[in-house]
Amino acid sequence: MTDSTEVEVTYVSQRNKRRREEADENSDMLTFKNEILSIFIDLKVTMKEIKEQNIKLQESVYFTLKKYDEIIDKMQKMEENIKEDKSYICLLEAKIDQQERQTRNNSQEIPNIPKIIQKPKKTCLNLILKSCCCKSNS
């Protein structure tokens, strides 16, 4: 073999592959890329909606907690007022009892005088005077 003759060397292990059309390959890749992008865009929109819902839920929970604390404070104040009112009622009842006892201590019971209902004070006074005169004479 000389330099002047060219020998074409072919390898048995090499195989010629059939070439695809590039347009089909590019269109498949573009389709796949577009599908993936649409999925990511949908995912991004969904995540944004979820974040907005979470913010609204947090605001709602904060508002509810605030109202709950206000109600608890009001209930505590009302319970304190009830205790104060009960102690004041007890004080007033004690005063009424004391006044009733004092009134009974200052009153006089006159025996043997009939109870006169709806009679004027003069009639009652006259009966008392008559009974006193009768007792002093006897």
Backbone as CSV, one residue per row, in Angstrom:
resi,resn,N_x,N_y,N_z,CA_x,CA_y,CA_z,C_x,C_y,C_z
1,MET,0.824,-1.154,0.000,0.000,0.000,0.000,0.873,1.222,0.000
2,THR,0.533,1.999,-0.869,1.348,3.166,-1.070,0.556,4.389,-0.755
3,ASP,1.302,5.460,-0.767,0.662,6.727,-0.447,-0.260,7.192,-1.557
4,SER,-0.006,6.755,-2.682,-0.797,7.232,-3.794,-2.189,6.630,-3.814
5,THR,-2.309,5.529,-3.284,-3.634,4.934,-3.260,-4.305,5.236,-1.928
6,GLU,-5.442,5.610,-2.024,-6.194,5.928,-0.794,-7.108,4.771,-0.461
7,VAL,-6.997,4.407,0.692,-7.818,3.293,1.139,-8.847,3.858,2.115
8,GLU,-9.984,3.451,1.842,-11.052,3.908,2.709,-11.238,2.872,3.803
9,VAL,-11.142,3.345,4.997,-11.245,2.442,6.121,-12.668,2.542,6.656
10,THR,-13.291,1.452,6.729,-14.633,1.414,7.294,-14.600,0.512,8.514
11,TYR,-15.213,1.003,9.527,-15.272,0.226,10.766,-16.588,-0.521,10.818
12,VAL,-16.512,-1.717,11.223,-17.694,-2.564,11.262,-18.599,-2.157,12.422
13,SER,-18.025,-1.688,13.468,-18.813,-1.353,14.640,-19.602,-0.053,14.482
14,GLN,-19.307,0.708,13.526,-20.038,1.954,13.309,-21.277,1.686,12.493
15,ARG,-22.336,2.369,12.868,-23.578,2.167,12.163,-24.156,3.522,11.823
16,ASN,-24.641,3.652,10.690,-25.246,4.918,10.290,-26.651,4.991,10.866
17,LYS,-26.894,6.046,11.612,-28.206,6.232,12.220,-29.082,7.020,11.275
18,ARG,-30.313,6.705,11.399,-31.260,7.433,10.583,-31.493,8.791,11.208
19,ARG,-31.383,9.783,10.455,-31.547,11.140,10.957,-33.020,11.509,10.997
20,ARG,-33.414,12.115,12.130,-34.783,12.632,12.252,-34.816,14.022,11.683
21,GLU,-35.966,14.394,11.418,-36.094,15.762,10.952,-35.990,16.681,12.156
22,GLU,-35.262,17.720,12.027,-35.033,18.651,13.133,-36.314,19.377,13.521
23,ALA,-37.186,19.596,12.626,-38.437,20.294,12.924,-39.271,19.486,13.914
24,ASP,-39.344,18.195,13.742,-40.091,17.345,14.657,-39.466,17.376,16.043
25,GLU,-38.159,17.285,16.080,-37.455,17.294,17.366,-37.659,18.616,18.086
26,ASN,-37.539,19.697,17.391,-37.723,21.022,18.001,-39.166,21.235,18.443
27,SER,-40.096,20.775,17.638,-41.500,20.971,18.014,-41.843,20.144,19.245
28,ASP,-41.312,18.928,19.350,-41.545,18.115,20.540,-40.955,18.793,21.780
29,MET,-39.770,19.309,21.649,-39.128,19.998,22.774,-39.896,21.251,23.158
30,LEU,-40.337,22.001,22.171,-41.112,23.211,22.445,-42.438,22.858,23.136
31,THR,-43.073,21.801,22.681,-44.322,21.375,23.294,-44.093,20.981,24.752
32,PHE,-43.055,20.197,24.984,-42.726,19.793,26.355,-42.404,21.005,27.216
33,LYS,-41.619,21.921,26.657,-41.242,23.146,27.379,-42.482,23.973,27.711
34,ASN,-43.374,24.101,26.781,-44.596,24.886,27.007,-45.487,24.225,28.068
35,GLU,-45.563,22.904,28.037,-46.350,22.200,29.044,-45.771,22.414,30.439
36,ILE,-44.468,22.289,30.549,-43.806,22.489,31.841,-44.002,23.930,32.310
37,LEU,-43.847,24.902,31.405,-44.053,26.307,31.774,-45.483,26.561,32.236
38,SER,-46.441,25.980,31.557,-47.836,26.189,31.966,-48.083,25.568,33.345
39,ILE,-47.474,24.416,33.592,-47.608,23.790,34.909,-46.998,24.685,35.976
40,PHE,-45.826,25.236,35.723,-45.184,26.125,36.693,-45.987,27.403,36.904
41,ILE,-46.560,27.935,35.840,-47.370,29.153,35.969,-48.612,28.858,36.813
42,ASP,-49.266,27.714,36.531,-50.427,27.326,37.330,-50.042,27.132,38.788
43,LEU,-48.904,26.516,39.015,-48.419,26.298,40.367,-48.140,27.628,41.066
44,LYS,-47.550,28.548,40.318,-47.249,29.869,40.887,-48.537,30.601,41.255
45,VAL,-49.539,30.539,40.386,-50.829,31.188,40.659,-51.492,30.543,41.878
46,THR,-51.433,29.227,41.943,-52.027,28.508,43.073,-51.330,28.880,44.381
47,MET,-50.021,28.966,44.339,-49.280,29.347,45.544,-49.621,30.768,45.965
48,LYS,-49.793,31.651,45.006,-50.159,33.038,45.324,-51.542,33.073,45.983
49,GLU,-52.481,32.299,45.453,-53.818,32.242,46.043,-53.764,31.681,47.457
50,ILE,-52.948,30.657,47.656,-52.814,30.054,48.987,-52.222,31.063,49.968
51,LYS,-51.236,31.833,49.516,-50.637,32.857,50.386,-51.672,33.905,50.762
52,GLU,-52.484,34.318,49.798,-53.525,35.307,50.086,-54.541,34.749,51.087
53,GLN,-54.909,33.481,50.904,-55.837,32.854,51.845,-55.233,32.757,53.237
54,ASN,-53.951,32.439,53.300,-53.280,32.367,54.600,-53.269,33.725,55.284
55,ILE,-53.023,34.776,54.527,-53.030,36.128,55.097,-54.420,36.461,55.630
56,LYS,-55.447,36.126,54.852,-56.817,36.382,55.299,-57.144,35.571,56.549
57,LEU,-56.704,34.323,56.573,-56.934,33.487,57.755,-56.216,34.050,58.978
58,GLN,-54.999,34.520,58.791,-54.259,35.110,59.906,-54.973,36.352,60.421
59,GLU,-55.463,37.178,59.520,-56.204,38.374,59.938,-57.471,37.976,60.691
60,SER,-58.154,36.960,60.194,-59.378,36.501,60.846,-59.087,35.952,62.243
61,VAL,-58.030,35.169,62.354,-57.657,34.612,63.656,-57.265,35.734,64.611
62,TYR,-56.518,36.710,64.132,-56.119,37.841,64.976,-57.354,38.598,65.449
63,PHE,-58.288,38.850,64.535,-59.516,39.565,64.891,-60.308,38.773,65.932
64,THR,-60.423,37.458,65.722,-61.163,36.613,66.652,-60.505,36.607,68.029
65,LEU,-59.186,36.502,68.060,-58.474,36.522,69.344,-58.675,37.859,70.056
66,LYS,-58.646,38.922,69.290,-58.848,40.252,69.868,-60.242,40.358,70.490
67,LYS,-61.252,39.896,69.767,-62.628,39.928,70.287,-62.764,39.010,71.502
68,TYR,-62.120,37.860,71.456,-62.163,36.927,72.573,-61.567,37.573,73.826
69,ASP,-60.439,38.249,73.667,-59.813,38.928,74.803,-60.724,40.029,75.347
70,GLU,-61.381,40.758,74.448,-62.308,41.801,74.890,-63.465,41.194,75.685
71,ILE,-63.993,40.082,75.219,-65.105,39.435,75.916,-64.661,38.939,77.284
72,ILE,-63.465,38.365,77.351,-62.938,37.889,78.639,-62.799,39.064,79.612
73,ASP,-62.264,40.190,79.123,-62.118,41.370,79.976,-63.481,41.850,80.474
74,LYS,-64.461,41.889,79.571,-65.799,42.330,79.963,-66.401,41.395,81.001
75,MET,-66.210,40.102,80.810,-66.751,39.135,81.770,-66.103,39.307,83.139
76,GLN,-64.804,39.545,83.173,-64.127,39.748,84.447,-64.649,41.004,85.136
77,LYS,-64.841,42.068,84.368,-65.377,43.304,84.942,-66.794,43.078,85.466
78,MET,-67.600,42.320,84.702,-68.966,42.050,85.137,-68.974,41.207,86.413
79,GLU,-68.079,40.232,86.494,-67.991,39.419,87.706,-67.594,40.272,88.904
80,GLU,-66.667,41.205,88.697,-66.287,42.112,89.783,-67.471,42.979,90.191
81,ASN,-68.216,43.481,89.203,-69.391,44.300,89.499,-70.438,43.486,90.262
82,ILE,-70.609,42.225,89.879,-71.578,41.371,90.574,-71.169,41.193,92.034
83,LYS,-69.874,40.974,92.278,-69.394,40.825,93.656,-69.630,42.109,94.444
84,GLU,-69.338,43.251,93.819,-69.566,44.536,94.492,-71.052,44.729,94.777
85,ASP,-71.905,44.390,93.807,-73.353,44.533,93.991,-73.851,43.628,95.116
86,LYS,-73.344,42.389,95.165,-73.764,41.476,96.241,-73.359,42.009,97.609
87,SER,-72.142,42.530,97.697,-71.710,43.069,98.992,-72.542,44.306,99.355
88,TYR,-72.889,45.123,98.364,-73.706,46.299,98.626,-75.115,45.874,99.051
89,ILE,-75.661,44.841,98.421,-76.982,44.329,98.798,-76.956,43.806,100.234
90,CYS,-75.901,43.097,100.583,-75.779,42.596,101.962,-75.722,43.763,102.950
91,LEU,-74.994,44.803,102.597,-74.903,45.986,103.449,-76.279,46.632,103.618
92,LEU,-77.014,46.763,102.519,-78.346,47.365,102.591,-79.299,46.492,103.421
93,GLU,-79.219,45.172,103.265,-80.065,44.287,104.061,-79.743,44.417,105.543
94,ALA,-78.481,44.544,105.871,-78.086,44.723,107.272,-78.638,46.038,107.812
95,LYS,-78.585,47.085,107.005,-79.129,48.378,107.438,-80.632,48.283,107.655
96,ILE,-81.321,47.594,106.752,-82.777,47.449,106.894,-83.107,46.668,108.165
97,ASP,-82.380,45.590,108.413,-82.599,44.809,109.632,-82.362,45.664,110.874
98,GLN,-81.316,46.452,110.846,-81.009,47.328,111.996,-82.124,48.341,112.189
99,GLN,-82.616,48.936,111.121,-83.701,49.913,111.245,-84.977,49.249,111.760
100,GLU,-85.262,48.030,111.311,-86.444,47.329,111.810,-86.316,47.044,113.301
101,ARG,-85.123,46.622,113.734,-84.912,46.365,115.165,-85.047,47.659,115.968
102,GLN,-84.494,48.726,115.427,-84.570,50.013,116.132,-86.030,50.485,116.207
103,THR,-86.777,50.264,115.137,-88.187,50.652,115.143,-88.955,49.843,116.177
104,ARG,-88.686,48.549,116.282,-89.355,47.718,117.281,-88.966,48.129,118.694
105,ASN,-87.721,48.541,118.883,-87.286,48.982,120.211,-87.974,50.281,120.622
106,ASN,-88.228,51.151,119.658,-88.839,52.443,119.966,-90.364,52.365,120.056
107,SER,-90.943,51.287,119.629,-92.406,51.222,119.652,-92.886,50.651,120.987
108,GLN,-94.104,50.987,121.311,-94.726,50.514,122.544,-95.928,49.654,122.179
109,GLU,-96.063,48.569,122.881,-97.227,47.729,122.667,-98.208,47.995,123.799
110,ILE,-99.403,48.277,123.390,-100.432,48.557,124.387,-101.398,47.385,124.378
111,PRO,-101.479,46.673,125.483,-102.367,45.509,125.507,-103.837,45.916,125.639
112,ASN,-104.716,45.012,125.299,-106.168,45.159,125.430,-106.750,46.278,124.592
113,ILE,-106.084,46.631,123.538,-106.662,47.618,122.615,-106.895,46.884,121.306
114,PRO,-108.097,46.922,120.824,-108.380,46.221,119.569,-107.672,46.906,118.397
115,LYS,-107.326,46.091,117.432,-106.688,46.660,116.246,-107.748,47.372,115.432
116,ILE,-107.518,48.610,115.186,-108.472,49.407,114.432,-107.894,49.586,113.032
117,ILE,-108.670,49.141,112.091,-108.203,49.227,110.722,-108.846,50.435,110.072
118,GLN,-108.045,51.226,109.444,-108.448,52.413,108.694,-109.242,53.398,109.554
119,LYS,-108.800,53.623,110.748,-109.391,54.653,111.601,-108.413,55.811,111.659
120,PRO,-108.928,57.010,111.821,-108.016,58.148,111.894,-107.176,58.101,113.164
121,LYS,-106.096,58.828,113.138,-105.155,58.843,114.262,-105.824,59.351,115.535
122,LYS,-106.750,60.268,115.414,-107.423,60.815,116.599,-108.200,59.730,117.328
123,THR,-108.859,58.876,116.577,-109.631,57.807,117.200,-108.708,56.859,117.946
124,CYS,-107.604,56.525,117.327,-106.626,55.637,117.971,-106.066,56.297,119.226
125,LEU,-105.761,57.566,119.132,-105.209,58.292,120.273,-106.228,58.341,121.413
126,ASN,-107.471,58.568,121.087,-108.521,58.593,122.117,-108.652,57.233,122.798
127,LEU,-108.599,56.151,122.043,-108.669,54.815,122.634,-107.513,54.584,123.583
128,ILE,-106.335,55.017,123.178,-105.153,54.828,124.014,-105.308,55.643,125.303
129,LEU,-105.743,56.855,125.170,-105.913,57.702,126.360,-106.968,57.118,127.296
130,LYS,-108.034,56.598,126.750,-109.079,55.999,127.582,-108.542,54.777,128.310
131,SER,-107.768,53.957,127.584,-107.250,52.756,128.236,-106.239,53.108,129.305
132,CYS,-105.460,54.157,129.081,-104.479,54.581,130.085,-105.202,55.135,131.308
133,CYS,-106.256,55.870,131.079,-107.009,56.423,132.207,-107.666,55.302,133.014
134,CYS,-108.157,54.330,132.314,-108.809,53.200,132.985,-107.805,52.435,133.811
135,LYS,-106.619,52.258,133.335,-105.608,51.487,134.041,-105.129,52.279,135.261
136,SER,-104.991,53.583,135.084,-104.511,54.354,136.225,-105.564,54.425,137.318
137,ASN,-106.852,54.349,136.979,-107.924,54.358,137.956,-108.055,53.018,138.669
138,SER,-107.695,51.975,138.036,-107.894,50.671,138.675,-106.783,50.295,139.553
